[in-house]
Amino acid sequence: MSLDALFQPFEFKSLKLPNRVVMAPMTRSFSPGGVPTDEVAAYYRRRAENLARRRRQG
C-alpha cells in the first residue's frame, strides 16, 4: 500500500491543505468547557514550529 496520497495536496470546500497529515487535538481535557485557551493555542504553535524545524533539517 502506497502512502503517496498522504503527501498530496487536499481540498475540501474552503479548506486547502498541502498534504493529508494532521495533528489530532490532544489537549481537550485541558480546556475548560471544551473551549481552548491561549495556553492551548501556544502549545499547538510550539508543536507546529518544532515539526516545521525538523522537516527543514531533513
C-alpha positions in Angstrom: 0.0 0.0 0.0 1.5 3.3 -1.1 1.5 6.3 1.3 2.0 8.8 -1.5 -1.6 10.1 -1.3 -0.9 11.3 2.3 1.6 13.8 0.9 -0.5 15.2 -1.9 -2.5 18.5 -1.6 -6.0 18.1 -0.4 -9.0 20.4 -0.8 -12.5 20.2 0.8 -14.8 23.2 0.3 -12.7 26.2 1.5 -10.1 24.1 3.3 -6.9 23.7 1.4 -4.1 21.6 2.9 -0.6 20.9 1.5 -1.0 17.3 2.5 -3.3 15.0 4.5 -1.1 14.8 7.6 -2.8 16.5 10.5 -2.4 16.6 14.3 -5.2 15.3 16.4 -6.4 17.6 19.2 -4.8 16.1 22.3 -5.5 18.9 24.8 -9.3 18.9 25.0 -9.2 17.8 28.6 -7.1 20.9 29.5 -9.7 23.3 28.0 -12.4 24.5 30.4 -15.8 23.5 28.9 -14.0 22.2 25.8 -13.0 25.8 24.8 -9.3 26.1 24.0 -7.4 28.8 25.9 -4.4 30.9 24.8 -2.1 28.3 26.5 -3.6 25.5 24.4 -3.1 27.6 21.2 0.5 28.3 22.3 1.1 24.5 22.8 -0.1 23.7 19.3 2.0 26.6 17.9 5.1 25.2 19.5 4.4 21.7 18.2 3.9 23.0 14.7 7.1 25.1 14.8 9.1 22.2 16.1 7.7 19.9 13.3 8.5 22.5 10.6 12.0 22.9 12.0 12.6 19.1 11.9 11.3 18.9 8.4 13.7 21.7 7.2 16.6 19.9 8.8 15.8 16.8 6.9 
